[in-house]
């Protein structure tokens, strides 16, 4: 990877000077800080790293430089799950996909040749010539799974999780209300939406249900291992 970074710096110098980009020395500092990490970084992350290197550059300048780096093929911009804009290296001839933890926001990179070949095959089957693609898998990482208690209120579940209703607290009123809606203990459900505010949408037995947060707090669930 060090040799790759040397080549990146050489090409950066050539292209930025060839295109007469201003403030070259400061822009080169942004590249050096960017290459010091393999993580996906935001503008604020990079500004912080620059400060650690003893370089104080304005966020607007860093953002503009990253935009140029994307234009010239040194960086790639992503906004995972409509979150913060982050930038990663774009090394020529390399491709990887991403797994994103919806709880801690950790981003894991992976490469799988079988998936790459299958996508090409599927595209060809449909008479489609694929130029580029991206694969993003959303879920919960091992660390977050280990930290999570086995039995939890429905309100802390993430969209896409498949769960089993194990308990209903809050007395007879809450239980009767859920029964009238068609939800029971041991029902398997899938969380459709939960933005930590307002109502939740879930699915059970191919039916959709909308629950207020107060009621959802009383529904205790665990992971569906089936």
N, C-alpha and C positions, 0 to 999 in steps of 0.2 A: 504493500500500500504506500510506503514511503516513496518508492520510485514513481508511482502514479501521481502522488502529490507534487513531486519535482516537475513532472511533465505539465501538470495543471498550472503551476506557477509560471513556467516558461511560456505556455500558450497564452496565459492571461496577459503577461507583459507584452507579447507580440500583438495580440488583438486590440487591447485597450490603447496602446500607443498608435497602432495602425489606424484606428478609428478616431484618434485625437480626443480621447475622453479626458476631461479635465480632472484635476486633483488626483493624479495617478498614484502618488505615494500613499495617500490616505486610503484610496480604494484598494491598494495592494495589502494594506494592513487588515482590511475587512476580509479579504480572501484568506490571509494567513490565519486569522482567528477562526474563520469558518472551517478550515481544513484541520484544525486542532481537535475537533470532535466528530465522531461518527453519528451523533444523535441528530434528531430533527429539531432544529432551533427556530425560535421566533426572533423577531427583531430585537426585543428586549433581552432575550438570552444572549444574543451576539453582542449587544452593547455592553452587557455585564462582563462578558469574556474579554472584550477589548479593554475595559477598565482594568481588569486583572493583569493585562499585558502592559499597562501603563499608557494606554491610548484612549483619549476621551474624544469621541466623535458623536455628533448629534444623531438621534434616532432617524430623523428624516434623511440624513446623508447615508446612513447604513441601509435604510429601506430602498433608497434610489440605487445604491450600488448593487444590492441583491437583485433588484429588477433588471439591471444591466447584465448581471451574472446569469440570470435565467434566460435573457434574450440571446446571449452568446453561448449558452449550453454548458455553463459551469455549475448551475444549481437548478433545482426543480422545486416548484412551490406546490404545497398541498394544504387543503383545509379539511381535515378528517372530521366527519360527522358534524359539519357546520361549526367546527370549533375555531381555535386560533390559527391564523396562517403560519405555517412552519415551512422551513427550507431544508433541503437535504442535498448531498453531493449528487452530481450527475456525471458519473465516470463513463466515458465512451465505451460501448461494447458490453456494458453490464446492465442487468435488469433484475429487480426484485419486487416482491409484493409485500403487503403489510397486514399485520394483525394488531388491532387496537383494543385495549382494555377499556370498557365503558365506565369502569369505576375509578381507576387511578390514572387513566389516560396514557398509560405506557404504550409505546409503539414498538412492535417487534418486526424486524425484517426477516423474510425468508425467501429462499429460492427453491423451486421444484420443477425440474425439467419435464416431468410427466404432465403437469398442469399446462406448461407452456405449449407442449406438442398437442395436447388435447384441444386447446383453444384454437390453434391453427387448423386442426382437423375439422372442428365444428364450423369455423368460419368458411372453410373450403366447401363443406357439405351444403352450405346455404349460398354458395356462389359469391362469397364475400372475401375480399382481399384485405386482411387485417394490417393496418399500418402501426398502430400502437394500442396499448391497453393498460389497465390497472385493475388489481384485485385487492379489495379491502375486506378483511374478515373482522367483524365486531363481536366481542365476547368478554369474558372475564378471565384474567390471567391467574396462574396457579397461586401466586402470593395472595391475591384478593380472595380467592376461594378458601384458602387456609385460614384467613383472618375472619371470615364470615361465620357467624354462629349458625348451627344447623337449622334451628327454628327461628323464623324472623317475620316481622310484620310485612304485609304485602307492599306497603308504601316504600320500602327500601329496595325493592326488586327493580331490575333494569329492563327496558324494552327488549323483547326477544327471549327473555328467560321463560323456561317451561318449569312449572311448579305444581305442587300438590297441596291442596288445602288440608291442614291438619287440625287446626283448632279455630274456634270463633269465640272471642272474649266479648265482654260487654253485656252479658245477660241475655235473657230470652228475647228481648226486643230486636237486638241485632241479628240473632239467629233466625227469627221468624221473617225478618225483612229479606235476608239472603235466600231463605227457602222460597219465599214468594217470588223472588227473581229467577229461581231455578238453580241456585248454587248450594252445594252441600259438601260436607266433610268427605275427603278423599277424591273430590273432583280434581281432574287435571286441567290446568289452565295455562294460558300463554299471555304474557304481558305485551300489550300492543303499544300503549303510550304511557309514559310516566315522566313528567318534566319537573318533579319535586314540588309542584304547585298545582292547586286545583284538582280536577278530576283525573281518574285513571281509566284507561280502557283496557279490558282484558277479553280473552276469547276462551270459551269452554264448549266442547261438543259442537263445534262449528257455529256457535252463536256468539254475538258480541254483547258485552255488558259494560256500562259506565258506572263507576263508583265514586262517591265523594271521598275525600281523604280521611275524614273521621271514621267512616265505615271501613275503609280499606285498612286503617290502622288496627282494627279489631280482628282482621283475618290473618292468622298465623300460617305461614307456608314453609315448605322445604323444597329443595331441588328435586325435580322429577328424574330419577335415575333410570327410568325405563327407556 
